Amino acid sequence: MEQAKKTNIVRNLLFVFISLALVLVVVFSLNDINEIVAAIQKANIWLILLAILLVIIHMLTTNFALHFITTGLGIKFHLVDSMAIGSAEYFFNAITPFSSGGQPFQAYFYMKKGVSGDNAMAILMSNFIVYQVIMTTLSTIGLILYYQDIKSVLDHYMYLILIGYIMNMSILGILISISTIPGISKIFEWLFRTIGKIRFLKKTMTKLEKKTFDFVKEFQISIGLLFRRKRVLIGASLLRVFGLITLNAIPYVIFLALGINLSSDDLIFVIAMTLFTSTFMLWVPTPGASGGTEWAFTVIFSTLITGATAVLITSMLLWRFVTYYFGMFVGFIAYIILRKRGI
């Protein structure tokens, strides 16, 4: 079992580096590599370090939010373990398609520390619901404020943003339904029973059908407990808001590091556009949405950075390094720490 997990991690890491190589090949084949190197050499190193610091702040606030939710559900858990488990998400999300690997591994780590499967799922789902609500709210505000700007630059690609928006809203709707509707388990049981009519899926669907009622019941109890503890919920939400704003302000700092003159008014625009780039391209089935995210970033910010293609490409590469690859590195260190702590 352990060997299989290690093999999957190595395989996924290999795929990430292949994806990176392909992205770099495409980028450098379409642009002058000397201009990109020159732009990097001229970058303000202190502002680049500030961008890295902002990523670390984002990670800390996200991890504290996870710890608040864990303790808010009445589960005694050491802060160091919460921080390590929270940070490991960046590694496992980065190496899996649709950023889907973080939660399963976090659930595994929680259960290794003695948390029951139901409670582990309640913690992670509660944490994800808070994140999804905040992210969708901020995205909607940004979409309303800058709809015409987005539409003018994306033109006939606007449907890509709409696909991502609909997917995020759908996920949020499903999560809220599971959390609040008492009879929702019946719908899932009917769905599993229907799919189970396919002969080779019958055994699997029967197992899922039997587990659904207990899972939904325990999950709704945990969610209800969290929502009754208003200070925990508000605290976790505020941390998430601060963390998301911090994370999505990073391109603004990188633009300044590359000598692009921006006003304070541009900061809100950059945050909103980066949020679209990061979240509405998650449907691209590659680790970290590689390819789609880079494309969206360069297209969307071409309205802000005009006549300086090399600088735009350089800012995209630095942004991805700081937010994706550095985050993956920190997550890997957290994974090593968890293993050393016997988790």
N, C-alpha and C positions, 0 to 999 in steps of 0.2 A: 504493500500500500504506500509506504513512505517512498520507496524507490520509484513507484509510478508517478507520484506527485513531483519528485525531483526531475524526472524525465520530462514531464509536462512543462515545468518551469523552464528548463533548458531549451525545449522546443519552442516555447513561446518567446523567450528572449531572442533566440536565433531569428525568429520571424520579425521581431521588432527591429533588429539591426539590418535585416534585409530590406524592410520597408524604409528605414532611414536611408540606406544606400540608394535605393531607387528614387526617393524624393530628392536627394542631393544630386544624383545624376541628371534628373529632369531639370532641376533648378539651375545647375551650372551649365547645362547644355543650351538653355534658353537665355542665359545672361552672361555678362563678362565677369569671369571669376576674379580677375585682377581688381575690378572696381569694388566687388564685394569684400575682398581682402583689405583693400585700402580703406573702405568704410569702417570695417571692424577695427583696424589699427588706429583710426582717428577717434573712436568712441571714447566717451568719458568713463573711465574705469570705475569711478566712485558712484556714478549713477547706475552702472551695471550691477555693482555690489548692492546698491539700494534695491534694485529689482529683485535680487536674490533674497535680500532681507524681507521684502514684502511677501515672497513665497513662503518663507519660514513663518512669518506672522500668520499668514493664511492657514498653514498647517496647524499651528498651535491653537488658533481659535476654533478650528474645525474639531480638533482632538478634545479640547475642553468642552465643546458642545456635546460630543459623544459621551464624555465622562459625566456631565450633568444629567444626561438622559439615563445613563446606567444607574447612577446613584438615586436619581429621581424615581426610578421604578422599585426602589427599596433593596437594591442589590449592592452589597458591600464589595467594592473593587478598588484595588490599589491604583493610584493615579499614574504611576509609572507604566503599569500594564495597559491602562486605557490609552496612554499616549503612544505606546509601541504598537498596539493593535490598530489604533486610528491611523498611524503613519504607514503601516504595512499596506493599507488600502491603496496608496498611491503607486506602489509597486505592482500589485496584482491587477489593479484596474488598467495600468499602463501596458501590461503584456497580454491582455485578453481582449477579444473582439467585443465591441459595444461597451467596453469598460465594465464587463460583467463579472470579473473574477474577484473583486475586492470583498464583497459581502459573504460569499461562501467560505473564503479563507478566514475572515473575521469570526464567523460563526464557529468554525473549527477551533480557533484559538480561544474563544470564550468558553467553549465546552471543555477544552483541555484544562481550563482554570476552575472547573467545577460548576459553571453556570449551566442550567438545564437548557435543552434544545429549544423549548418554548420561550424561555426568557431571553435567550440569545437572539432568537428571531424577532422577538418583541423589541429589543434594544435597537437592532439594526433597521427594522422596518420603521420604527418611530423616528430614528435619526434620519432615515431617507425621506420620510414624509415631511419633516421639518425642512430639510434641504430642498425638496421638490417644490414645496409651497413658496419658499422664499425665492428660489431661482425662477419659477414660473411668474411670480408677481413682478419681480424686477424686469424680466424679459418682456412681459406685457406692457409695462410702463415705457420701456425703451422702444418697443414696437410702435406704440401710440405716438410717442414724441418724434420719432425719426422714420416713420413709415415711408414718407415721400423720398427721403434720402436713400433709404435701402432699396426702394423700388426703382429709383432712377439708375442706380449703379448695377443692380443685379438684372434688371430688365426681365428677359424671358427666363432667367434662372430663379425668379422669385418663388417658384413653386418648391424649391429645395428648402428655403426657410420655412415655408408653410408646412411642409411635411414634418420637419423637426418640431415645429410649434404644436402641431396636432398630436404628434407622438408624445410629447411631454405632457400636454393637457390630458391625454388619454391615460397615461401612466398615473398621473395625479388622481384622476377620477376613479380608477380602479382601486388605488390604495385607500382613498377616502371611503369608498364603498365597502371594502373589506373591514375597515376600521369601525364603521358606524351602523351598517345595516344588519340587524339581527338575523335575518333569514338568508343572507348572502351565501352561506354554506350550501344551502339547497340548490342554488344555481350551479355552483361548482360540482356538486355531486351529480346533478343531471348531466353536466358537460362531460364529466369523466365517464359516466355510464354510457353516454352516447358514443364517445370515442372508443370505449371498450368493446363496442360491437364489432370493431375491426379485430379479427381473431388474434393476431400476433401482439396486439396492444392490450388485450383483455386483462391479463395478469397485473400489468403495471397500473392500469386505470383502476382496478379493483382495490389495490393497495392505497392509491391516492384518495379514492372515495372514502375509505374507512378512516383515514387520517384527517380528512378535511374538517369535519365537524369539531373535533377536539382542538385542532390548531386554531381555527377561526374563533372559537369560544375563548381560549386562553389569550389569544392575541388581542381580542376586543377588551378583555379585562385589563390587560396591561396598558393598552392605549387609553382606556378610560381613567386609569390611575394616573397616567402621565398628564392628561388634560385637566385633571382635578388639581394637580400641583402647578398652579399658575406661574409661580416664580421660576420653577424649573423650565417650564415651556417657554416663557418669555425670555429667560436668560439664554437658553439654547438658540432661540430664534434670533436674538440680537447678535449673538456671536456669529451665527451663520451670515447675517446681513453684512456685518463688518468684514468677515472673511471673504465673502464674494466680491464686495466692493474693492477690497485690497488686492485680491487676485486679478481682477479685471482692469485695475488701474495700471498694471505693470507695463503694457505697451506704451502708455503715455510717458512713463519714465524712460523706456528704451528709445522712444522717438527723441526725447530731449537729449539723451546720451549721444545720439547720432547727429546732433546739431540742428534738428528740425524745430523751428520756432512755432510754439503752440501757446495759446492763451489758456487761462483757467477755465474759460467756457468750453474749450475743447475736451476737458477732462470727462465731463458727463457723456459726451458723444463717444469717446474712446471706450469708456466702461460699458456702455450699452452695446456698441458694435462688437467688442471682444466677447461679451456674454453670448451674442448670437453665434459668433464664430465657434465658441467652445461647446455650446450646448445643442444648437440646432443642426450640427453635423454629426452628432453621435450615432445616427442611423447608418453611417458608413461602416461596413463590417470589417474594419481593420483595427489593430491595437491603437488606442488613442485617436481613432478616426484619422490615422495618417493618410495624407493625400488630400482628403476632403477639407480638413481643418486648415492646412497650409493654403489651399486654393481660396477658401472663403476669406481668410485673413488678407491676402494680397488683393483680392477683388474689392472687398468692402473698404479697405483703407486706401485704395487708389484715389478716392475722392479727397482724402485729407493730405496725402503726399503726392503731389503732381510734378511731373517732369524730373523725377529722381527715382527711376526704377531700381537701381542698385541699392539705394538706401532703403526702399520699401522691402526688397527681398532680404536685405541684411537684418532689418528689424524683425521680420517674420522668423528668420533662423534663430536670432537671439532670443526671441519670445518663446519659441518652442523649446530651446535648450533650457531656459530658466524655469519654465512652468511644467514641461513634460519630462525631459530627460533628467534634470536635477531632482524633480519630485520622485521620479522612479528610483534614482540613486538613494535618496533619503529613505524611501520605502523599503529598499533592499537592506539597508543598514538596520532598519527597524525589524525586519524579518529575521536577520541574523541575531539581533538582541533577544527576540522572542525564543529562538531556538536555544540560545545560550542559557536562558532562564528556565529551560526545560518545558517550554510550552509547545 
